C-alpha cells in the first residue's frame, strides 16, 4: 500500500504507480470526491478531463515543412498587403 506524506504547505507527491493508474501527468488536475466505504468516509481522486480542441497543434505539420521560420515583420507585411488588397487601396 502506498502512503503519502503532506509537507508543511499541505502539498503531497503521488507515487508513480498511482499517477500511471489514473493516467495523469504533471500539470493535470484532480477532483476529490467524498465517498462512504464500509461506513467510513474516504476520498476518491478523479482526473479532471480537459476539453480537447481539435485545432490546437493542427498547423504543426505545416510548420515542420517550412524551409525557415517566419519573422514577425514578414507576417505583418503580408497581413498588411492582404488587408490593403481587400479594401482596394
Secondary structure, 3 states (H helix, E strand, C coil): CCCCCCCCCCCCCCCHHHHHHHCCCCCCCEEEEEEEECCEEEEEEEECCCCCCCCCCCCHHHHHHCCCCCCHHHHHHHHHHHHHHHHCC
